[in-house]
């Protein structure tokens, strides 16, 4: 019978695949053309679905138009497929005894009844039907029953009983046909690869012990090593230890690269798998000096992801790896800075032996400060500017300083990350590049709200072929909305504070000799209310007047007006918040807990408003360390609040 099954696999299976291909062709090429789908007798279908073995046994050939073996659903499922899917063991056994050829029939997905039983988690049926050669059969996706068992095992997490059943099923299939462990599906994944990727140590061990691993293609062994590393588990160590015989046959295995040019060491470094890095380095340090297709060496991969311990391991094993450069001529500090890995940057800056990296330039002449400024990482820029060894005046190949690079905006209006990056350089006293074409009437710009000098030079070239009036009109239009918005806010603050000055909390005293005076005049919080309200009133009026100057149409007045108006408006908003807090306290002071809640909430939000406006109010260089320390903590808090340091997290 087993020989007959083997012949049927070769003959019947091939015949069925041709039928499936034909059906597929009809469905794709006959779009819009009516066709008749195959169908199964309803009584037979329901009996197979509910496992009615008596109905099947008593069924006679003359009771149906077609024999049982020719009965198929629209998806080409036979009664054995249906019974196996539902897990009806007795019915499956009866069908196999009388119609054994149905074991070899595949449906439209290319699944044997064995595939269907495996997907359903029916262990007893799998053991019943896993005869000679059947576990080797692949469906249309290239999956063997072992593939399906593992796919379901690693997908099911909530049902431990079902997960255990799939695990036992996988063990059985490996024992039955060990060589299937390295069969590839259409995703180019073998069951051994899937187990290694999932960290299934027990199954990996069983597969390696049972399968003839020396017959496995070298590419597959390499992929398994990569999968184990990518899975960040202990499987890699076990796999490589067990495969010593293979490594002796293929000594270059540990140096092999995948389609991206990455070695196992590159993968381990990129995910921060320190144990894997150490294991590979114990075998050979050669791979440290092998780059991938992007020109990244393993130490660059670790730096770009922020894995400090891996970098330490590389520098300890191979100190000269610090000199490795990628295709752009960038070292590990360049890579960390441009990816926003502040912790790595901080680590490198604290190492005296890595001092030569600080001001090193890449092929474009960019230092790490240039790259951090270009990619808008304010935290990294701030860290670099606090180090005296960092030269803020260095120029790249375009003749730009880091401040010039930071002033280039991604849009018409700067994002908050761009503003914070620019402010970090301004606070440190970073200069613009001195340009020969710069005159007294056109000084270097250090403001992110106006075009950089590079943009001005490009505009100057365009002036030879077209008038500058349209350009200035566009700039004025860009500032107009900003000025109008600030003007509206300042006017609202002035209106509110003016009204509050004559409708004071508690009202006025009607009795002599203090008639007309405020009832809370002697209360210290009322005095704070009056002072705050007065400052807010006159500050907002001052902002209105300054912005009126900006509306006169002279572009040279717009920037100074905005620079003056923004911090003063910030002061007005802080003061109006303070006035509201103190006024509310006076109104509810009879209820202590509520009065204190008002003070706490008000103080908290006044602090937030102050922190948000403080960097904008101090948009000039702070060369003295005392002033820089004064804004350091508000600046750092702003980075955290705006999530500008999100890139500094290690990838898991």
C-alpha positions in Angstrom: 0.0 0.0 0.0 2.9 2.4 0.8 4.3 1.9 -2.7 0.9 2.6 -4.2 0.8 5.8 -2.2 4.2 6.9 -3.5 3.0 6.3 -7.0 -0.2 8.2 -6.4 1.8 11.2 -5.0 3.8 11.3 -8.2 0.8 10.7 -10.5 -2.4 11.7 -8.8 -0.8 14.7 -7.1 0.6 16.0 -10.3 -2.7 15.5 -12.1 -4.5 17.4 -9.4 -2.1 20.3 -9.6 -2.8 20.6 -13.3 -6.5 20.7 -12.6 -6.0 23.5 -10.0 -3.9 25.5 -12.4 -6.7 25.2 -15.0 -9.4 26.4 -12.6 -7.2 29.3 -11.6 -6.7 30.2 -15.3 -10.5 30.2 -15.8 -11.1 32.5 -12.8 -8.4 35.0 -13.9 -8.8 35.0 -17.6 -12.6 34.7 -17.8 -13.5 37.8 -15.9 -17.0 38.8 -16.7 -17.8 35.4 -18.3 -20.3 33.1 -16.5 -19.1 29.7 -15.4 -20.2 26.8 -13.3 -18.5 25.9 -10.0 -18.1 22.4 -8.8 -20.3 21.4 -5.8 -20.7 18.5 -3.3 -23.9 16.7 -2.5 -25.5 18.7 0.4 -26.3 15.6 2.5 -22.7 14.3 2.0 -21.2 17.7 2.9 -23.3 18.0 6.1 -22.5 14.4 7.1 -18.7 14.9 6.7 -18.9 18.2 8.6 -20.7 16.7 11.6 -18.7 13.4 11.5 -21.7 11.1 10.7 -19.8 7.9 10.1 -23.0 5.8 9.8 -24.3 7.9 7.0 -21.0 7.5 5.0 -20.9 3.7 5.6 -24.5 3.2 4.5 -24.2 5.4 1.5 -24.6 3.6 -1.8 -23.1 4.6 -5.1 -26.6 4.7 -6.7 -27.8 7.2 -4.1 -25.7 10.0 -5.7 -25.0 11.1 -9.2 -21.2 10.9 -8.7 -19.0 8.6 -6.6 -17.7 9.9 -3.3 -14.2 10.2 -4.7 -15.4 12.7 -7.3 -17.4 14.8 -4.9 -15.7 18.2 -4.3 -16.7 21.6 -2.9 -16.0 24.9 -4.8 -12.6 25.0 -3.2 -11.9 21.4 -4.3 -12.2 20.0 -0.8 -13.0 16.3 -0.6 -15.0 14.7 2.3 -11.6 13.7 3.8 -10.6 17.4 3.8 -13.8 18.3 5.6 -13.6 15.5 8.1 -9.9 16.3 8.8 -10.7 20.0 9.3 -13.3 19.2 11.9 -11.1 16.6 13.6 -13.5 13.6 13.2 -11.0 10.8 13.8 -13.3 7.8 13.3 -14.7 9.2 10.1 -11.2 9.9 8.7 -10.2 6.4 9.6 -13.2 4.9 7.8 -12.7 7.1 4.7 -9.0 6.2 4.6 -9.8 2.5 4.7 -12.3 2.5 1.9 -11.0 5.5 -0.2 -7.3 5.7 0.6 -6.6 7.7 -2.6 -8.4 10.7 -1.0 -5.3 11.1 1.2 -3.4 12.3 -1.9 -6.0 14.7 -3.2 -5.3 18.4 -2.8 -7.7 21.3 -2.7 -7.4 24.7 -4.6 -4.8 25.9 -2.0 -2.7 22.8 -2.7 -3.4 21.4 0.8 -3.6 17.6 1.4 -6.0 16.5 4.1 -2.8 16.2 6.2 -2.1 19.9 5.8 -5.7 20.7 6.8 -5.5 18.4 9.9 -2.2 20.1 10.9 -3.6 23.6 10.6 -6.6 22.6 12.7 -4.3 21.2 15.5 -5.6 17.7 15.3 -2.6 15.7 16.5 -4.2 12.2 16.4 -5.2 12.8 12.7 -1.7 14.0 11.8 -0.3 10.8 13.3 -2.8 8.8 11.5 -2.3 10.3 8.0 1.5 11.2 8.1 2.4 8.2 6.0 5.4 7.7 3.7 6.4 10.8 1.9 3.3 12.8 2.7 5.0 15.2 5.2 7.3 16.3 2.4 4.4 17.6 0.2 4.2 21.4 -0.2 1.1 23.4 -0.8 0.7 26.4 -3.1 2.6 28.6 -0.6 5.4 26.1 -0.4 4.5 25.1 3.2 4.8 21.5 4.3 2.7 20.3 7.3 5.7 21.1 9.5 5.7 24.7 8.3 2.0 24.9 9.2 2.5 23.4 12.6 5.2 26.0 13.4 3.2 28.9 11.9 0.3 28.1 14.2 2.5 27.3 17.2 4.2 30.7 17.1 1.0 32.5 16.4 -1.1 31.0 19.2 0.0 32.6 22.5 -3.2 32.9 24.5 -4.2 29.1 24.4 -1.4 27.1 26.1 -3.2 23.8 25.5 -3.4 24.4 21.7 0.2 25.7 21.6 1.4 22.6 23.4 -0.5 20.5 20.8 1.2 22.2 17.9 4.5 21.8 19.6 4.0 18.0 20.0 2.8 17.9 16.4 6.0 19.6 15.2 8.1 17.2 17.2 6.3 14.2 15.7 6.7 15.5 12.1 10.4 16.2 12.7 10.8 12.6 13.9 8.8 11.3 10.9 10.7 13.2 8.2 13.7 15.0 9.6 14.9 16.4 6.3 11.8 18.5 5.9 13.4 20.7 8.6 15.3 22.6 6.0 12.7 22.7 3.2 12.1 26.2 2.0 8.7 27.7 1.4 7.9 30.6 -0.9 9.1 33.1 1.7 12.4 31.3 1.6 12.0 30.1 5.2 12.6 26.6 6.4 11.1 25.1 9.6 14.6 25.3 11.1 14.9 29.0 10.2 11.4 29.6 11.8 12.4 27.8 15.0 15.7 29.7 15.2 14.0 33.0 14.6 11.4 32.3 17.3 14.1 31.1 19.8 12.7 27.6 20.1 15.8 26.0 21.5 14.3 22.6 22.1 13.0 22.2 18.6 16.2 23.6 17.0 18.2 21.0 19.0 15.8 18.2 17.8 16.0 19.2 14.2 19.8 19.4 14.2 20.1 16.0 15.9 17.7 14.3 13.5 18.3 16.0 10.2 21.5 15.4 8.1 22.7 18.9 8.6 25.8 18.4 6.4 23.4 18.1 3.5 21.9 21.5 4.2 22.8 24.2 1.6 25.4 26.6 3.0 23.0 29.5 2.3 20.4 28.0 4.5 22.8 27.5 7.4 23.8 31.1 7.0 20.2 32.3 7.1 19.6 30.3 10.2 22.5 32.0 12.0 21.1 35.4 10.9 17.6 34.4 12.1 19.0 33.4 15.5 20.7 36.7 15.9 17.7 38.7 14.7 15.6 36.9 17.2 18.0 38.1 20.0 18.0 34.8 21.9 20.4 32.1 23.0 19.7 29.9 19.9 22.6 31.4 18.0 25.1 30.2 20.6 23.6 26.7 20.6 23.3 26.4 16.8 26.9 27.4 16.2 28.2 25.1 19.0 26.3 22.2 17.5 27.4 23.0 14.0 31.1 22.8 14.7 31.3 20.0 12.2 29.7 22.2 9.6 32.0 25.1 10.5 35.0 22.9 10.0 33.6 22.0 6.5 32.6 25.6 5.8 35.1 27.8 7.7 33.9 30.9 5.9 30.3 30.5 7.2 30.8 33.1 9.9 31.9 35.6 7.4 29.1 35.0 4.9 26.8 37.9 4.0 23.1 38.1 3.2 21.4 40.0 0.3 22.0 43.3 2.2 25.7 42.5 2.6 25.2 42.0 6.4 27.2 39.4 8.3 25.8 37.8 11.5 28.0 40.2 13.4 26.3 43.2 11.7 22.9 41.9 12.7 24.0 41.3 16.3 25.4 44.8 16.5 22.4 46.5 14.9 20.0 44.9 17.5 22.3 45.3 20.5 22.7 41.6 21.0 25.8 41.7 23.2 26.1 38.0 23.8 25.9 37.3 20.1 28.6 39.9 19.4 30.9 38.4 21.9 30.4 34.9 20.6 31.1 35.9 17.0 34.2 37.9 18.0 35.5 34.8 19.9 35.3 32.9 16.7 36.8 35.7 14.5 37.3 39.5 14.6 37.5 39.6 10.8 33.9 40.6 10.4 34.4 43.9 12.3 36.2 45.2 9.2 33.5 44.0 6.7 30.9 46.6 5.7 27.4 46.1 4.3 26.1 47.4 1.1 25.4 50.8 2.7 29.0 51.1 3.7 28.2 50.5 7.4 30.6 48.5 9.5 29.2 46.6 12.5 30.4 49.4 14.8 28.5 51.9 12.7 25.4 49.8 12.9 25.7 49.7 16.7 26.2 53.5 16.8 23.3 54.3 14.6 21.0 52.3 16.9 22.5 53.7 20.2 24.0 50.4 21.6 26.8 51.7 23.8 27.8 48.3 25.3 28.3 46.8 21.9 30.5 49.8 20.9 32.5 49.3 24.1 33.0 45.6 23.1 34.2 46.5 19.7 36.6 49.1 21.0 37.9 46.7 23.6 38.5 43.9 21.1 39.7 46.0 18.2 40.7 49.5 19.3 41.5 50.6 15.7 37.9 50.0 14.7 37.3 53.5 15.9 39.0 54.7 12.6 36.4 52.9 10.4 34.6 55.2 8.0 31.5 54.4 5.9 31.0 55.4 2.3 30.4 59.0 3.2 33.6 59.1 5.2 31.7 59.2 8.5 32.9 57.8 11.8 30.8 56.5 14.7 30.4 60.0 16.2 29.1 61.3 12.9 26.6 58.4 12.7 25.4 58.7 16.3 25.0 62.5 15.9 23.0 62.3 12.7 20.7 59.6 14.1 20.1 61.6 17.3 21.7 59.1 19.7 22.6 61.5 22.5 23.8 58.8 24.9 26.3 57.5 22.4 27.5 61.0 21.6 27.9 61.7 25.4 29.8 58.5 25.9 32.2 59.3 23.0 32.8 62.8 24.2 33.8 61.6 27.7 36.5 59.2 26.3 39.8 61.0 26.0 41.1 58.4 23.6 38.2 59.2 21.2 39.0 62.9 21.1 40.1 62.8 17.5 36.6 62.1 16.4 35.1 65.3 17.7 36.0 67.7 14.9 36.7 65.1 12.2 35.0 65.9 8.9 33.3 63.5 6.4 33.6 63.7 2.6 31.3 66.7 2.5 33.3 68.5 5.2 30.6 68.1 7.8 31.5 67.5 11.5 29.2 65.7 13.9 27.8 69.1 14.9 27.0 69.9 11.3 25.2 66.6 10.9 23.2 66.9 14.1 22.2 70.4 13.1 21.2 69.3 9.6 19.0 66.4 10.9 17.6 68.7 13.7 18.5 66.9 16.9 18.6 69.6 19.5 19.6 67.4 22.4 22.7 66.2 20.5 23.5 69.7 19.4 23.2 71.0 22.9 25.6 68.2 24.2 28.2 69.0 21.6 28.1 72.8 22.1 28.8 72.3 25.9 32.1 70.7 25.0 34.9 73.2 24.6 36.8 70.9 22.2 34.0 71.2 19.7 34.9 73.9 17.2 31.8 75.9 16.4 33.5 77.9 13.6 34.4 75.0 11.3 33.1 75.2 7.8 32.0 72.3 5.5 32.7 72.1 1.8 29.9 74.5 1.1 31.5 77.1 3.4 28.8 76.7 6.1 29.0 76.6 9.8 26.7 74.5 11.9 24.5 77.6 12.5 24.2 78.1 8.7 23.1 74.5 8.4 20.6 74.8 11.2 19.0 77.9 9.7 17.9 76.0 6.6 14.3 75.1 7.2 12.2 72.3 5.9 9.3 74.6 5.2 8.2 78.2 5.3 7.6 78.1 9.0 10.2 76.3 11.2 9.2 73.3 13.3 9.8 73.4 17.0 12.7 70.9 16.6 14.3 73.3 14.1 13.9 76.3 16.5 15.3 74.3 19.4 18.3 73.2 17.3 18.9 76.8 16.2 18.6 78.1 19.8 21.1 75.5 21.1 23.7 76.9 18.7 22.7 80.6 19.4 23.1 80.1 23.2 26.6 78.6 22.6 27.6 81.7 20.6 27.9 79.7 17.3 28.7 82.1 14.4 27.6 82.4 10.9 30.1 81.9 8.1 31.8 85.2 7.1 31.0 85.8 3.4 32.9 88.2 1.1 29.6 89.3 -0.4 28.2 90.3 2.9 27.9 94.0 3.3 26.9 96.3 6.1 23.4 96.6 4.6 23.1 92.8 4.3 24.6 91.3 7.5 24.8 87.6 8.2 21.6 86.1 9.5 21.4 84.1 12.7 17.6 84.0 12.9 15.6 81.0 11.8 12.7 83.2 10.8 14.5 84.7 7.8 16.4 83.1 4.9 20.0 81.9 5.4 22.9 83.6 3.8 23.1 80.8 1.3 19.5 81.3 0.3 20.2 85.1 0.0 23.1 84.4 -2.3 21.0 82.2 -4.5 18.3 84.9 -4.6 21.0 87.4 -5.6 21.8 85.2 -8.6 18.2 85.1 -9.6 18.0 88.9 -9.5 20.0 89.0 -12.7 17.2 87.4 -14.6 14.1 88.6 -12.7 13.0 91.4 -10.4 13.3 91.1 -6.7 9.9 92.7 -6.1 7.9 89.4 -6.5 10.3 87.7 -4.1 10.0 90.4 -1.4 6.2 90.3 -1.9 6.2 86.6 -1.2 8.3 87.0 1.9 6.0 89.8 3.2 3.0 87.6 2.6 4.6 84.8 4.6 5.1 87.1 7.6 1.7 88.7 7.3 -0.2 85.8 8.8 2.3 85.5 11.6 2.1 89.2 12.4 -1.8 89.3 12.2 -2.0 86.3 14.6 0.3 87.9 17.2 -1.6 91.2 16.8 -4.9 89.4 17.5 -3.6 87.7 20.6 -2.1 91.0 21.9 -5.3 92.8 21.3 -7.4 90.2 23.2 -5.0 90.3 26.1 -5.2 94.1 26.2 -9.0 94.0 26.1 -9.3 91.4 28.9 -6.8 93.1 31.2 -8.4 96.5 30.6 -11.8 95.1 31.7 -10.2 93.3 34.7 -8.7 96.6 35.9 -12.1 98.1 36.6 -14.0 94.9 37.7 -11.6 93.9 40.4 -12.2 90.7 42.5 -14.6 91.5 45.5 -15.7 94.8 44.0 -15.4 98.3 45.5 -16.0 99.5 49.0 -19.2 101.7 49.4 -18.5 103.0 52.9 -16.6 106.1 54.0 -13.7 106.9 54.2 -12.7 104.3 51.6 -15.6 104.7 49.3 -14.8 103.6 45.7 -11.6 101.8 46.7 -11.2 98.0 46.3 -12.4 95.9 49.2 -9.2 93.7 49.1 -6.8 96.6 48.8 -4.8 95.5 51.8 -4.6 91.8 50.8 -1.1 90.9 49.4 -2.6 88.7 46.7 -4.8 91.5 45.5 -1.8 93.7 45.2 -0.1 90.9 43.2 -3.3 90.8 41.0 -3.1 94.5 40.3 0.6 94.4 39.4 0.2 91.4 37.2 -2.8 92.8 35.4 -1.1 96.2 34.9 2.1 94.5 33.4 -0.1 92.4 31.1 -2.0 95.4 30.0 0.9 97.6 29.1 2.9 94.7 27.6 0.1 93.7 25.2 -0.3 97.4 24.2 3.4 97.6 23.5 3.2 94.5 21.4 0.3 96.0 19.4 2.4 99.1 18.7 5.5 97.1 17.7 3.4 95.0 15.3 1.9 98.1 13.8 5.4 99.0 12.7 5.7 95.5 11.1 2.5 96.3 9.1 4.1 99.3 7.4 5.3 97.2 4.5 9.0 97.5 5.1 10.6 94.0 5.2 13.5 95.3 7.3 11.1 96.2 10.1 9.3 92.9 10.2 12.1 90.8 11.8 13.1 93.3 14.5 9.4 93.8 15.3 8.8 90.0 15.6 12.0 89.6 17.7 10.7 92.3 20.1 7.0 91.3 20.1 7.3 87.6 20.8 9.1 87.8 24.2 7.0 90.8 25.3 3.8 89.0 24.4 5.1 86.0 26.3 5.5 88.3 29.4 1.9 89.5 28.9 0.5 86.0 28.8 2.4 85.0 31.9 1.2 88.1 33.8 -2.4 87.6 32.7 -2.2 84.0 33.9 -0.9 85.2 37.2 -3.7 87.8 37.5 -6.3 85.2 36.8 -4.7 82.8 39.5 -4.6 85.5 42.2 -8.1 86.8 41.4 -9.6 83.3 41.5 -7.9 82.7 44.9 -9.4 85.9 46.3 -12.9 84.8 45.2 -12.7 81.3 46.8 -10.4 82.0 49.8 -13.2 81.1 52.2 -12.8 77.5 51.2 -9.2 76.6 52.0 -8.8 73.4 50.0 -10.3 75.0 46.8 -8.1 78.1 47.2 -5.0 76.0 47.5 -6.0 73.9 44.5 -6.4 77.1 42.4 -2.9 78.3 43.5 -1.2 74.9 42.7 -2.8 74.5 39.3 -2.1 78.2 38.4 1.5 78.0 39.5 2.1 74.8 37.5 0.7 76.2 34.3 2.5 79.5 34.7 5.7 77.6 35.1 4.9 75.7 31.8 4.2 78.9 30.0 7.4 80.5 31.3 9.5 77.5 30.2 7.9 77.5 26.7 8.6 81.2 26.2 12.0 81.5 27.9 14.0 80.1 25.0 12.2 82.5 22.6 12.8 85.4 24.9 16.5 84.7 25.0 17.1 84.3 21.3 20.7 85.6 21.4 24.0 84.1 22.3 24.8 83.4 25.9 28.6 83.3 26.1 28.8 83.5 29.8 28.4 80.1 31.5 26.0 81.5 34.1 23.5 82.5 31.5 23.8 79.2 29.7 23.2 77.3 33.0 20.2 79.6 33.6 18.4 78.3 30.4 19.9 74.8 30.4 17.2 73.1 32.4 14.2 74.9 30.8 15.8 74.0 27.4 16.2 70.4 28.4 12.6 70.2 29.6 11.4 71.6 26.3 13.3 68.9 24.5 11.5 66.2 26.6 8.1 67.9 26.3 8.3 68.2 22.5 9.7 64.6 22.3 12.7 66.0 20.4 14.8 63.3 22.0 12.7 60.4 20.8 15.6 59.1 18.5 17.7 58.4 21.6 15.9 55.2 22.4 17.4 51.9 21.7 15.6 49.6 19.3 14.4 46.4 20.8 
